[in-house]
Amino acid sequence: MSELRRLLACSLVFVLNLPSLPAQVGQQSTVSNAPDPRALHLLSRFSFGPTPEDLAMVRKTGVDAWFEQQLHPDRIPDEALNTRLAEYPALSLPVDQLLYRFPSGAEIRQAAKERRPIPNDPVLDAIYRRHIALYEEKQAKKADNKTETTGMAGTAGTVGQTGMSKQTVVAMPTPPVTDSNRPRFDDLLVRSTLALQPAQRIDHIFAMPPAEYEQLRANLKGPQKAKLTEDMTPQQRELLLDYENPTRTVVEELQSQRLLRDIYSSRQLQEVMTTFWLNHFNVYLHKNDEAPYFLVSYERDVIRPHALGNFEDLLVATATSPAMMLYLDNATSTGPDSQAAEKQKLRAAQGRQANPKKATPPGLNENYARELMELHTLGVNGGYSQKDVTEVAKVFTGWTVDKPGQGGSFKFDETRHQPGTKFVLGKKIKENGQKEGLQLLHTLATSPATAHFISQELAVAFVSDNPPPALVNRMAQSFLHSQGDIPSVLRTLLHSPEFWAPEAIQTKVKTPLEYVVSAARATGTDVTNTQPLINALNQMGMPLYACVPPTGYSAKASDWVSTGSLVTRMNFALSLSTNHFPGITSSFSDAQLQISSLTDAERSLENQLIPTGVGEKTRNAILSQVTTVPTGNVPVAAKPPDPARQMQLAWQQNSQLAGLLLGSPEFQRR
């Protein structure tokens, strides 16, 4: 740890003295035997970073053939990734089953109030009852705190025969648990629990009294926590995690599979485009209790299958997705003149509305209508007005979700749909129920403004922060001529001179997600625990699925480049290269572990991690921060160096070099 802290301190000096990113643009590689620059540029934009395997494939097939193959992900075997994803069987469940098996906070509250039945399955029964007990305990503490606060606010309470007030008795605090008075949990029980076979271990844990289980959790040390689940099947591990925290399990598995796909998938273009569309059609992870569950299906069933398909199909799929309907509140939108609204008005007039707040349906909600035009299709300068927003909101009244708390699907509720003709962008939409929305989505998907806006977004993502207008216009024409065929637009981009122009090479700054994933790919990292990567993205300001506004995360350098963000990236890079993260191991070839001069070691690692090379100023800054491995002639009287120690020093040197290279401006560009 002391060596890592020393290097982190040095890295701060290193980062602050590096040239700015723009000053390095166009720097030629000084690394010998560098791969084809076209292959490197292709992979830097249409994958999450080149790997030796990817470069070999492009070299074998050629740029165009590789790209065409990537446009058909269903034809690309991905067994290595599938093996890793098999650790998350819950993510293949439909949303209603996922919520049933891994109950949300809302489901637990409903079960506690006996508004939902507890499953008959004995395992699920144990899971539900544990979380109901935790919920009731939390509610009791809130009540106690409220009583205590009320009692302290000026009421002494009624004194009984014991001389103590009722409030004092109820609010008697539990003495704080300290190391000196903490009850010691028998280590024999910990070891005996871990010694059980996985199925017996789960049964044993589920049968524990609540207090005993909490003590077990408190007394399990780091290695023991890992041992608790290490030999379990994925299904058994999920059961135990479900028992601990159902929603957290779903969130962590959702985030984990996303990172594993980006790092290991052979279908790199599909994953890059999935990330692009997830950001374009952003849905916030913590919108409500059910959002994580619907996001599983949103990515799996809506975004990824359409990422390289037709834009209108993708637009309709997002519009009918419960995740989107709930995130932008369209699920509650009700026409002011709809049957449901009129019925409530009549009840109110007759004085039959016992609970007006609960019974009256919400009014017209314009959130989805506004973002549909501003962010999903036409763009902020797409030529629409506030009146258009209101009319679009009326079109989508009745587009809702059936029983969202139980993982229901999209449905159209005719009783909440605003009747009558609507006028959007100067065009008449006759009353036609759900088909009004489909007609409008077609109009938006085929609009020239949408073609230009989507093309602009793609050009920013894959070419430069300020793409040439001529390129965007050609992409927009391709969009219109192909009726929104996403591969056709991407082909136009790939075959454009602007994409291959020198001023476009290595000018895009990686977002935190691109940076973390590309670092893992470049170092050949084996990830068995994604949590450190998830934490790193949180620290870098790009937590997965957690962008609150519907705009999504920016793809421009100005939003990610600052002294603080560069230092955070450097710290991550050094921790990754020195294998500081548990469950994450970076690999370096045997040749790189041989004792060699500092300069030779740097050149070798530079060739692997940054095939395009780094500038001399960057290289000199890196070399000045690394401890040299002792080499040279050894005096005759001296004891020969220990080979094992020399190898260890070589590994430390190379790890430091790798971390500094990963933190360099050249690696942070694509």
Secondary structure, DSSP 8 states (H G I E B T S, - for coil): -HHHHHHHHHHHHHHHTS--TGGGTT-----TT---HHHHHHHHHHSSS--HHHHHHHHHH-HHHHHHHHT-GGGS--HHHHHHHTT-GGGGS-HHHHHHHS--HHHHHHHHTTSS---SSHHHHHHHHHHHHHHHHHHHHHHHHHHHHHHHTT----B-TTS-BHHHHHT-------TTT-----HHHHHHHHHS-HHHHHHHHHTS-HHHHHHHHHH--HHHHHHHHHTS-HHHHHHHHHHH-HHHHHHHHHHHHHHHHHHH-S-HHHHHHHHHHHHHT---TTSSTTHHHHHHHIIIIIIHHHTTSBHHHHHHHHHT-HHHHHHTTGGG---TTSHHHHHHHHHHHTT--S-HHHHS------HHHHHIIIIISS-TTSS--HHHHHHHHHHTTTEEESSGGGT--EEE-GGGS--S-EEETTEEE---THHHHHHHHHHHHT-HHHHHHHHHHHHHHHT-SS--HHHHHHHHHHHHHTTSBHHHHHHHHHTSHHHHSGGGTT-SB--HHHHHHHHHHHTT-EES--HHHHHHHHHTT--TT---STT----SGGGT-SHHHHHHHHHHHHHHHTT-STTEE----GGGGS---HHHHHHHHHHHH-TT---HHHHHHHHTTS-----S---TTS----HHHHHHHHHHHHHHHHHHHHTSTTTTB-
